[in-house]
Amino acid sequence: MLRSPLFWVCVYLMGYITVIVIFSSAKRLNWVGSNIPKPLMRVFMLSTFIAPPVILPFTEGPKITIPTPAAIAVGIILIAGSFIIRIIAQRLIGALSALKGKAELITTGIYGISRHPLYLGNFIFAAGMAILFRSMYAFLFSILYGILYLLIIHFEERDLFAKYGEEYAKYRRDVGMVFPSIKISKSKY
């Protein structure tokens, strides 16, 4: 059962649906932040968003047909990049900032390049693990993983706009959602 890719995709989807239900209501989000013990919340987040991309490459299934040295190089570069992104982002916002209710909107550093660098780091990590271990199911999952973050981002941004108003609206216009936005300045000529 633990070697089945379907098991880990189901674990992720059940946790993901739980998060969406919680995010879909600000009242539930406040209740979760104040009533569920932080260690339990960490275990839930770990089992939902970290365990599937880590374990899925080791499950049974077809392999990606790329040479092993290339898979190792690309996988390690992506995984290292994801850790760098996550470390930089976490240092700016602190651990589990959503549960702490930080007062100020962070728009500098890596948050001046991407509004959601932690989600970007998670997606890059999942893709890196899939490529490193040449797992086709894990690679397909990494794409689904990245796409499904968009719904979480939708609810998170709704709450951030409600909290910060025009300050967040301006930030949203200036900074790309996940990937850096490319601004083309208009020429004066």
N, C-alpha and C positions, 0 to 999 in steps of 0.2 A: 504494500500500500504506500509506504513512504518513498518508494522508488517510482511511483506512478506520477507522471507529469500532471495528469488530470487532478490528482489529489491536491497538489500545490497551487494549481490555478484556482481550484475551488476554495482553498484556504484564503487566497488573496481576494477572490470575488466576494466571499462572505464578509470579510473584514472591510473591504471597500464599500459594500452596500451599507454596512453599519455606519461607516464614516459619513457617507452621503446622507443618510437619514439624520444623523446628528447635525451635520453642517446645514441641512436644509431648513433648520429652525434655530434661530439665534437663542431662543429660550432653552432648547435642549443643549446647545453648546455651552451656555452659562452653567446649566445644571451639571453637565459632565465635568467641566473645569473645577467646580467647587465640591462635588460629591464623590467622585471616583478617586481612590488613592493613586498618587503619582506612580508608585511602583507597578500597580496593576495597569495603568495607562501605558507605561513604558513597555511592559510585556506585550500588550495588545499591539502597539505600534511596531514592535520588533517582529512579532509573528505575522503581522499583516503586510508590512511594507519592506521588511529586510529579509526575512527567511525565504520567501518564494524566489526572489532573484538570486539568492545565494545557493539554494538547494536545487532549484530546477535544472541547472546545467549538469548535475550529477545523476539525473534520472535517466531512465531508458528512453531511447528514441533515436531518430536519424541524426547524423552529423552534418554540419556545414562543410562543404567541400572546398576548403581553402588549405593551403599548405600549413603544416604545424608551426614552422618558424614565424610565418606571417600572423597566424592566429595568436601566438604567444606575444609577439611584439605589439600588435594592435590592441589585444586584450589588456595587457599590462599598462599601456599608455592611457587607455580609456579609464581603467580602474584608478590609476594614480591621479589622473585629471579629476575624476569625480571626488576623490578624497580631498584634493586641494580646494576644489570649489566648496565642498561642504565645510571644511575647516575654516576657510575664510568667512563664509556666511555665518556659521555658528558663532564665531568670535564676535561678530558684529551684533547679533541679536541675542546671544545667550542660549542656553539649553531650554528647550520646550517653552519658547517665548509665548506661544499661544495660550499656555496655561498660566503664565505669569501676568498677562495683561499689561505688557510694557506700554508706557504712556506715549512715547514719541515714535513717529514714523521714520524708519531708517531708509534713507535714499542715497547714501554715499557708499563708496567702496564698490564691492561687487553688486550691491543693490542699486547702484547707479548704472549698471550694465544690464541686469536682469531683475525683474520684479520677483521672480521665484527661483533663485539659484539653487536652493535645496532640492527642489523638484527636478531641476535640470541635472544636478549631481546624481540623484537617484536614477534617472533615466540612463545617464551615461554609464553608471555602475552596472545596471542590469544588462545593457548592451555589451559592455566590456566582459562581464562574466560569461555571457552567451558565446561571444567570439573566442575568448580565451580557451574555453572548453569545447568549442565547436559544436554546440548544441543547437539544433534547428528549433526545437520546441522552446528553448529558453530565449532564442533570438526573436521568435514570433511573439512570445510573451512580453519581451522588452518593448516591442512596438505597442502592444495593447496597454502595457503599463504606462508608457508615456502618454498615449492618447487619453486614457481614463483619468489621468491627472488633470486634464482640462476641466472636467466637471468639478473636481475639488477646488481648482483655482477659481472657477466661476463663483462658488459659494464664499470662498475666502475673500475674493475681491469685493463681493457685495457687502460683506461685513466690514471690510476695511474702508470702503466708501462711506458706509453709514457712520463709522467712527471718526474718520478724518475729513470727510467732505471734499471741498474744492482742492485741498492740499493733495489728497490722493488722486483726484481727477487729473490734476496737472502732472503728477508723477506718472500716472498711467499713460498720458499722452506722450511723455518724454522718454520713457524707458520701455523696452520690449518686454513682453509677458514672460517668456522663458528664454528665448534666444535674443541676443542683442539686436536692437533695431538699427537699421542702416539709414541714416539721415543723409539726404542729398541736399546740400545747401544751394539755394538759388543764387545764381550769378547776378552781379550788378550790371553786367554788360548786355 
